Amino acid sequence: MWERKRRRKSRLRGPAARQNIRLHGRDCYIRSVKRICVFCGSNSGVNAAFAQAAREIGALLARRELGLVYGGGNVGLMGILADAALTRGGEVIGVIPKAMVEKELAHRV
């Protein structure tokens, strides 16, 4: 025999309350994503498609108002990605070791 389960009321209010989903039989609440972390190389590689993809991802993040968190470098795919996001007004946060900053590999605005 089927039983009807009582639904619990959400404790969240406002826009976050509308972002609930049911996953594997449990209520899950989706928070708004503000930043995306991207791991990519400090070399642009031999295939130009990788560089183009980095440009497109940077532009997409800026267009959707999602911040970029990345390795902080100014060379290779990291630099291309950061430049693409910055030129379109996006938020960019670089995480880089001090030794790399001293070698002048850090991205500068």
C-alpha positions as CSV (number, residue, x, y, z in Angstrom):
1,M,0.0,0.0,0.0
2,W,1.3,3.4,-0.9
3,E,1.8,6.0,1.8
4,R,1.8,9.7,1.3
5,K,4.8,11.3,2.9
6,R,4.5,14.7,4.5
7,R,6.6,17.3,2.8
8,R,8.9,19.4,5.0
9,K,8.8,23.1,4.5
10,S,12.0,24.7,3.3
11,R,13.9,26.7,5.8
12,L,15.2,28.9,3.0
13,R,13.5,32.1,2.0
14,G,13.7,34.2,-1.1
15,P,15.3,33.1,-4.4
16,A,17.3,30.3,-2.8
17,A,14.0,28.6,-1.7
18,R,13.0,28.3,-5.3
19,Q,16.2,26.5,-6.2
20,N,15.4,23.2,-4.5
21,I,15.6,19.9,-6.3
22,R,15.0,16.3,-5.4
23,L,18.1,14.1,-5.9
24,H,18.3,10.4,-4.9
25,G,15.1,10.7,-2.8
26,R,16.4,13.7,-0.8
27,D,15.7,17.4,-1.0
28,C,18.8,19.3,-2.2
29,Y,19.1,23.0,-2.2
30,I,21.2,24.7,-4.9
31,R,23.0,27.8,-3.9
32,S,23.9,30.4,-6.5
33,V,27.3,29.8,-8.0
34,K,29.4,33.0,-8.0
35,R,32.8,31.8,-9.2
36,I,34.2,28.9,-11.2
37,C,37.7,27.5,-10.6
38,V,39.5,26.5,-13.8
39,F,42.7,24.4,-13.9
40,C,44.7,24.8,-17.1
41,G,48.2,24.8,-18.4
42,S,50.8,27.5,-18.5
43,N,51.5,26.5,-22.1
44,S,49.2,27.1,-25.0
45,G,49.9,23.8,-26.5
46,V,50.3,22.8,-30.2
47,N,46.6,22.8,-31.0
48,A,45.1,26.2,-31.5
49,A,41.7,24.9,-30.5
50,F,42.8,24.9,-26.9
51,A,43.6,28.6,-27.0
52,Q,40.3,29.4,-28.7
53,A,38.4,27.3,-26.1
54,A,40.2,29.3,-23.3
55,R,39.1,32.6,-25.0
56,E,35.5,31.4,-25.3
57,I,35.3,30.2,-21.7
58,G,36.7,33.5,-20.4
59,A,34.2,35.4,-22.4
60,L,31.3,33.1,-21.3
61,L,32.2,33.5,-17.6
62,A,32.3,37.3,-17.9
63,R,29.0,37.3,-19.9
64,R,27.3,35.2,-17.2
65,E,28.8,37.3,-14.5
66,L,30.7,34.3,-13.0
67,G,34.1,35.0,-11.4
68,L,37.1,33.1,-12.5
69,V,39.5,31.5,-10.0
70,Y,42.7,30.2,-11.7
71,G,46.4,29.6,-11.3
72,G,47.3,33.3,-11.6
73,G,49.8,33.0,-14.5
74,N,50.1,35.4,-17.4
75,V,51.4,32.8,-19.9
76,G,49.8,30.0,-21.8
77,L,46.2,29.0,-21.5
78,M,46.0,30.6,-18.0
79,G,46.9,34.0,-19.4
80,I,44.6,33.7,-22.4
81,L,41.7,32.7,-20.2
82,A,42.3,35.6,-17.7
83,D,42.8,38.1,-20.5
84,A,39.5,37.0,-22.2
85,A,37.6,37.4,-18.9
86,L,39.2,40.7,-18.0
87,T,38.7,42.4,-21.4
88,R,35.0,41.7,-21.1
89,G,34.8,43.1,-17.5
90,G,34.8,39.8,-15.6
91,E,36.1,39.2,-12.1
92,V,39.4,37.3,-12.0
93,I,41.2,35.9,-9.0
94,G,44.6,34.4,-9.4
95,V,46.1,32.0,-6.9
96,I,49.9,31.8,-7.4
97,P,52.9,30.9,-5.3
98,K,55.2,33.8,-4.3
99,A,58.1,32.2,-6.1
100,M,56.2,32.4,-9.4
101,V,55.4,36.1,-8.7
102,E,59.1,36.8,-8.2
103,K,59.8,35.2,-11.6
104,E,57.4,37.7,-13.1
105,L,54.9,35.0,-14.2
106,A,52.0,36.5,-12.4
107,H,49.2,38.1,-14.3
108,R,49.1,41.9,-13.9
109,V,46.1,44.1,-14.6
